[in-house]
Amino acid sequence: MTSRNIKKMPREGINKILIRGTNWIGDAIMTLPAVASIRATYPQAHIAMLVKPWVADIYKLFSDIDEIIIYENKFDNPVGVFRLAQKFKGEKFDLAILLQNAIEAAIIAVAAGIPLRAGYDSDARGLLLTHRVKRTQEIKNVHQIDYYLEMVKALGCVPVNREIHMETKINLLAARNILRKFITEETKKMIIGIAPGATYGPAKKWFPDRFAATADKLSEKFSAQVIIMGGKADGETAQEIRKLAHADLINLAGKTTLREAIYLISQCSLFISNDSGLMHIAGALNIPTIAIFGSTNPVTTAPAGNKSIIVRREVPCSPCLKKTCPTDFRCMKLISVEDVLPVAEKLIQNNQDRKT
């Protein structure tokens, strides 16, 4: 898919690598195979990952890197960028691999004196890279897992499995302890998670009343405990769903850390979500997942896992990739509770059949 004329990164003499990770939870998960490819190519190297604090646990839990360096808010300005670069100068990194697309990542690597700098030639940063991969329209149209994998492959990294199996790295005892922390009643009820938020904007969000109605029907049919998950920004939506629902939903939006959210999702029998970071977590944990898509493109951002199903209505204006719908929001209005329920019931039944 990428050009054969791309300059390959050297295999020898690379003892210390800095990877600039992506900034969002879903993106971080979709980079995991690429990070695994880098590790497989340089098994003896010390690999450090520079990331925003809110995605750090993704790499801590699910990648084989040696060090996490937090990109703190104080570095989010021109002065901060150069201060961060100065900090790296004494670290003697041999190679920087930039998964993030921004020019700022390349500026940091150059200013830090890192001799080899590799990544996509995005954001007008091509001249700052010693090893660059052309970011073609073709590569922008593939799934994001393959987008990152193709980059490191073009740079000379060894092939790895693109499948993400985060469930294999979950500590079951820790997950059950976290579940007991948030669901204090001694219960063996099935746990169903719903994630009604979406960081990017309201165009990605299905309606609170439909989430509530779906939760009610599933709670009744399967005697399930439904938990609402999300960040602090989703608190108002979560509270609205809880008020609209007849079932006793547990609202955990904004009340968990990312690590706790991961463990909680790992204990769900079903997860229903908009296109969001939590959707990607559920898919990568191989939890039966319903992903509700409206304005965004499932070709490029569908959740991982073989138990994930997309619910979407084809409309001429979707995917528009806009934060706010400029017309009548038909891509979401056309998705009814009746579209989601049969899929949910089938996923639950299939999961129960596998366990018997």
C-alpha positions as CSV (number, residue, x, y, z in Angstrom):
1,M,0.0,0.0,0.0
2,T,2.9,2.4,0.8
3,S,5.8,3.1,-1.5
4,R,8.7,0.6,-1.7
5,N,11.1,3.6,-2.0
6,I,10.7,4.7,1.6
7,K,13.9,4.9,3.5
8,K,14.0,2.1,6.1
9,M,15.0,2.7,9.7
10,P,18.2,0.9,10.7
11,R,18.0,-2.3,12.7
12,E,21.4,-1.9,14.3
13,G,22.7,0.8,16.7
14,I,19.2,1.6,18.0
15,N,19.4,1.4,21.8
16,K,16.8,4.0,22.9
17,I,13.6,4.9,21.1
18,L,11.0,7.7,21.9
19,I,7.5,7.0,20.5
20,R,5.1,10.0,20.5
21,G,1.8,8.4,21.2
22,T,-1.6,9.6,20.0
23,N,-3.8,11.9,22.1
24,W,-7.1,10.1,22.4
25,I,-8.2,6.9,24.0
26,G,-9.6,5.3,20.8
27,D,-6.6,6.3,18.8
28,A,-4.2,5.0,21.4
29,I,-5.9,1.6,21.3
30,M,-5.7,1.5,17.5
31,T,-1.9,2.2,17.7
32,L,-1.3,-0.9,19.9
33,P,-0.4,-3.3,17.0
34,A,2.0,-0.7,15.6
35,V,3.7,-0.3,19.0
36,A,3.9,-4.1,19.2
37,S,5.6,-4.1,15.8
38,I,8.1,-1.5,17.0
39,R,8.9,-3.7,20.0
40,A,9.2,-6.8,17.9
41,T,11.7,-5.0,15.6
42,Y,13.8,-3.6,18.5
43,P,13.4,-6.2,21.2
44,Q,16.5,-5.1,23.2
45,A,15.9,-1.3,22.9
46,H,14.7,0.9,25.7
47,I,11.3,2.2,24.5
48,A,9.7,5.3,26.0
49,M,6.3,6.5,25.2
50,L,5.4,10.3,25.3
51,V,1.7,10.6,25.9
52,K,-1.0,12.8,27.4
53,P,-2.0,11.7,30.9
54,W,-5.5,10.5,30.0
55,V,-4.2,7.8,27.7
56,A,-1.2,6.6,29.7
57,D,-2.9,3.6,31.2
58,I,-3.7,2.2,27.8
59,Y,0.0,1.9,27.1
60,K,0.9,0.9,30.7
61,L,-1.6,-2.0,30.7
62,F,-1.5,-3.2,27.1
63,S,1.9,-2.6,25.6
64,D,5.4,-3.8,26.3
65,I,7.2,-0.5,26.5
66,D,9.7,0.4,29.2
67,E,8.8,3.9,30.2
68,I,5.8,6.3,30.1
69,I,6.6,10.0,29.9
70,I,3.6,12.3,30.5
71,Y,3.1,15.2,28.2
72,E,1.9,17.6,30.8
73,N,-0.4,20.6,30.1
74,K,2.5,23.0,30.9
75,F,4.1,21.8,27.6
76,D,1.1,22.8,25.5
77,N,2.6,26.1,24.2
78,P,5.7,27.0,22.1
79,V,7.8,27.7,25.2
80,G,6.7,24.4,26.8
81,V,7.5,22.5,23.6
82,F,11.1,23.7,23.7
83,R,11.4,23.0,27.4
84,L,10.3,19.5,26.8
85,A,12.8,19.1,24.0
86,Q,15.6,20.4,26.3
87,K,14.6,17.8,28.8
88,F,15.0,15.1,26.2
89,K,18.4,16.3,25.1
90,G,20.3,14.5,27.8
91,E,18.3,11.3,27.3
92,K,20.3,10.4,24.2
93,F,17.4,8.8,22.2
94,D,18.6,7.3,18.9
95,L,15.3,7.3,17.2
96,A,11.9,9.0,17.5
97,I,8.8,7.4,15.9
98,L,5.9,9.8,15.7
99,L,2.5,8.1,15.7
100,Q,0.9,11.5,16.4
101,N,0.4,13.4,13.1
102,A,1.2,17.0,14.4
103,I,4.2,19.0,13.4
104,E,4.8,19.7,17.1
105,A,5.9,16.1,17.6
106,A,8.6,16.6,14.9
107,I,9.7,19.9,16.3
108,I,10.3,18.3,19.7
109,A,12.3,15.5,18.2
110,V,14.5,17.9,16.2
111,A,15.0,20.3,19.1
112,A,15.9,17.4,21.3
113,G,18.7,16.4,18.9
114,I,17.3,13.0,18.2
115,P,19.2,12.0,15.0
116,L,16.6,9.7,13.5
117,R,13.0,10.9,13.2
118,A,10.3,8.8,11.5
119,G,6.6,9.2,10.8
120,Y,4.0,10.3,8.3
121,D,4.8,13.5,6.3
122,S,1.6,15.1,7.7
123,D,1.1,18.6,9.0
124,A,3.9,20.0,6.7
125,R,6.5,18.3,8.8
126,G,8.2,16.2,6.1
127,L,11.4,18.2,6.0
128,L,11.8,17.6,9.8
129,L,11.8,13.8,9.4
130,T,14.8,11.7,8.4
131,H,12.5,8.8,7.6
132,R,9.1,9.8,6.2
133,V,6.1,8.0,4.9
134,K,3.8,9.7,2.4
135,R,0.3,10.2,3.8
136,T,-1.7,9.4,0.7
137,Q,-5.4,9.6,0.3
138,E,-5.4,5.8,0.1
139,I,-3.8,5.4,3.5
140,K,-6.2,7.9,5.0
141,N,-9.1,5.7,3.9
142,V,-8.1,2.5,5.7
143,H,-8.9,1.5,9.2
144,Q,-6.8,3.4,11.8
145,I,-5.2,0.2,13.0
146,D,-3.9,-0.4,9.5
147,Y,-3.0,3.3,9.1
148,Y,-0.5,3.1,11.9
149,L,0.6,-0.4,11.0
150,E,1.3,0.5,7.4
151,M,3.5,3.4,8.6
152,V,5.8,1.3,10.7
153,K,5.8,-1.5,8.2
154,A,6.9,1.0,5.5
155,L,9.7,2.1,7.8
156,G,11.0,-1.4,8.1
157,C,9.3,-2.8,11.2
158,V,8.5,-6.5,11.3
159,P,4.9,-7.6,10.6
160,V,2.6,-8.4,13.6
161,N,-1.0,-9.6,14.0
162,R,-3.4,-6.6,13.6
163,E,-5.8,-8.2,16.0
164,I,-6.0,-6.6,19.5
165,H,-6.7,-8.9,22.4
166,M,-6.6,-6.7,25.4
167,E,-8.6,-9.2,27.4
168,T,-5.5,-11.5,27.7
169,K,-3.8,-8.8,29.9
170,I,-6.7,-8.2,32.3
171,N,-6.1,-9.2,35.9
172,L,-9.4,-10.9,36.7
173,L,-9.1,-10.5,40.4
174,A,-8.4,-6.8,40.1
175,A,-11.3,-6.5,37.7
176,R,-13.7,-8.2,40.1
177,N,-12.5,-6.0,43.0
178,I,-13.2,-2.9,41.0
179,L,-16.6,-4.2,40.1
180,R,-17.4,-4.7,43.8
181,K,-16.2,-1.2,44.5
182,F,-18.8,0.4,42.3
183,I,-21.6,-2.2,42.6
184,T,-21.7,-2.7,46.3
185,E,-24.7,-5.0,46.5
186,E,-23.8,-8.7,46.4
187,T,-25.3,-9.6,43.1
188,K,-24.6,-12.1,40.3
189,K,-26.6,-10.1,37.8
190,M,-25.4,-9.7,34.3
191,I,-23.6,-6.4,33.8
192,I,-24.5,-4.3,30.7
193,G,-22.6,-1.1,30.1
194,I,-23.8,1.9,28.1
195,A,-21.6,4.8,27.0
196,P,-23.8,7.7,25.8
197,G,-21.0,10.3,25.4
198,A,-18.5,11.2,22.6
199,T,-15.6,13.6,23.1
200,Y,-15.5,14.8,19.5
201,G,-19.0,16.4,19.5
202,P,-22.8,15.9,19.6
203,A,-23.0,14.6,16.0
204,K,-21.7,11.3,17.3
205,K,-24.3,10.9,20.1
206,W,-27.4,8.8,20.0
207,F,-30.4,10.1,22.0
208,P,-30.7,9.8,25.8
209,D,-34.3,8.6,25.7
210,R,-33.3,5.8,23.3
211,F,-30.4,4.7,25.5
212,A,-32.8,4.7,28.5
213,A,-35.5,2.7,26.7
214,T,-32.9,0.2,25.5
215,A,-31.5,-0.1,29.0
216,D,-35.0,-0.7,30.4
217,K,-35.9,-3.5,28.0
218,L,-32.5,-5.3,28.4
219,S,-32.6,-4.9,32.2
220,E,-36.1,-6.4,32.3
221,K,-35.4,-9.3,29.8
222,F,-32.1,-10.4,31.3
223,S,-32.4,-9.3,34.9
224,A,-29.3,-7.2,34.2
225,Q,-27.6,-4.4,36.0
226,V,-27.0,-1.5,33.6
227,I,-24.2,0.9,34.3
228,I,-23.7,4.2,32.6
229,M,-20.1,5.0,31.8
230,G,-18.2,8.1,30.5
231,G,-16.1,11.0,31.5
232,K,-17.0,14.1,33.5
233,A,-18.3,15.8,30.4
234,D,-20.9,13.1,30.0
235,G,-22.3,13.6,33.4
236,E,-25.4,15.6,32.4
237,T,-26.3,13.1,29.6
238,A,-25.8,10.2,32.0
239,Q,-28.0,11.8,34.6
240,E,-30.7,12.5,32.0
241,I,-30.7,8.8,31.0
242,R,-30.9,7.7,34.6
243,K,-34.0,9.9,35.1
244,L,-35.7,8.7,32.0
245,A,-35.1,5.0,32.7
246,H,-37.5,3.0,34.8
247,A,-34.8,0.5,35.8
248,D,-32.3,1.4,38.5
249,L,-29.2,2.3,36.4
250,I,-25.9,3.0,38.1
251,N,-24.4,6.3,36.9
252,L,-20.6,6.0,36.9
253,A,-19.9,8.8,34.3
254,G,-17.0,10.9,35.6
255,K,-16.6,8.7,38.7
256,T,-13.9,6.3,37.5
257,T,-10.4,6.5,36.4
258,L,-9.5,5.1,33.0
259,R,-8.0,2.0,34.5
260,E,-11.2,1.4,36.6
261,A,-13.3,1.9,33.5
262,I,-11.3,-0.7,31.6
263,Y,-11.7,-3.2,34.4
264,L,-15.4,-2.5,34.6
265,I,-15.9,-2.9,30.9
266,S,-14.0,-6.2,31.0
267,Q,-16.8,-7.5,33.3
268,C,-19.7,-6.5,31.0
269,S,-21.7,-9.1,29.1
270,L,-22.7,-6.4,26.6
271,F,-21.5,-2.8,25.9
272,I,-23.6,-0.3,23.9
273,S,-21.8,2.9,22.8
274,N,-21.5,5.8,20.4
275,D,-18.3,5.9,18.5
276,S,-16.0,6.8,21.4
277,G,-12.9,5.8,23.3
278,L,-14.9,3.5,25.6
279,M,-16.3,1.8,22.5
280,H,-12.8,1.0,21.4
281,I,-11.9,-0.3,24.8
282,A,-14.9,-2.7,24.8
283,G,-14.1,-3.9,21.3
284,A,-10.5,-4.5,22.0
285,L,-11.4,-6.4,25.2
286,N,-13.5,-8.6,23.0
287,I,-16.7,-7.7,24.9
288,P,-19.9,-8.1,22.8
289,T,-20.2,-4.5,21.6
290,I,-22.8,-2.5,19.8
291,A,-21.3,0.5,18.2
292,I,-23.8,3.2,17.1
293,F,-22.4,5.2,14.2
294,G,-23.8,8.4,12.7
295,S,-21.5,11.1,11.5
296,T,-18.3,9.1,11.6
297,N,-16.9,6.4,9.4
298,P,-16.9,2.7,10.5
299,V,-14.5,1.8,7.7
300,T,-11.8,3.8,9.5
301,T,-12.8,3.7,13.2
302,A,-14.9,0.5,13.8
303,P,-14.1,-1.1,17.1
304,A,-11.8,-4.1,17.2
305,G,-12.8,-7.6,18.2
306,N,-14.9,-10.3,16.6
307,K,-17.9,-9.6,18.9
308,S,-18.5,-6.0,17.7
309,I,-21.4,-5.0,15.6
310,I,-22.1,-1.7,13.9
311,V,-25.6,-0.2,14.0
312,R,-25.9,2.5,11.4
313,R,-28.4,3.9,8.8
314,E,-27.1,4.7,5.4
315,V,-27.9,8.4,4.6
316,P,-26.3,10.5,1.8
317,C,-24.6,13.0,4.1
318,S,-22.9,10.4,6.3
319,P,-20.1,10.1,7.2
320,C,-19.7,13.9,7.3
321,L,-17.1,13.8,10.2
322,K,-18.6,17.1,11.6
323,K,-18.8,17.8,15.3
324,T,-22.3,19.2,15.0
325,C,-24.9,18.2,12.5
326,P,-25.5,21.1,10.0
327,T,-28.9,19.7,8.9
328,D,-31.5,17.5,10.5
329,F,-29.4,14.8,12.3
330,R,-31.1,12.1,10.3
331,C,-28.2,9.6,10.6
332,M,-29.0,9.3,14.3
333,K,-32.8,10.0,14.2
334,L,-33.2,7.0,11.9
335,I,-31.6,4.6,14.4
336,S,-34.4,3.4,16.7
337,V,-34.5,1.3,19.8
338,E,-35.9,-1.5,17.7
339,D,-32.8,-1.4,15.6
340,V,-30.5,-1.9,18.6
341,L,-32.5,-4.4,20.7
342,P,-32.5,-7.4,18.5
343,V,-28.7,-7.0,18.0
344,A,-28.2,-6.7,21.7
345,E,-30.3,-9.8,22.4
346,K,-28.4,-11.8,19.8
347,L,-25.0,-10.8,21.1
348,I,-26.0,-11.7,24.7
349,Q,-27.4,-15.1,23.6
350,N,-24.4,-15.9,21.5
351,N,-22.1,-15.1,24.4
352,Q,-24.1,-17.2,26.8
353,D,-24.0,-20.1,24.3
354,R,-20.2,-19.9,24.1
355,K,-20.0,-20.3,27.9
356,T,-22.2,-23.4,28.0
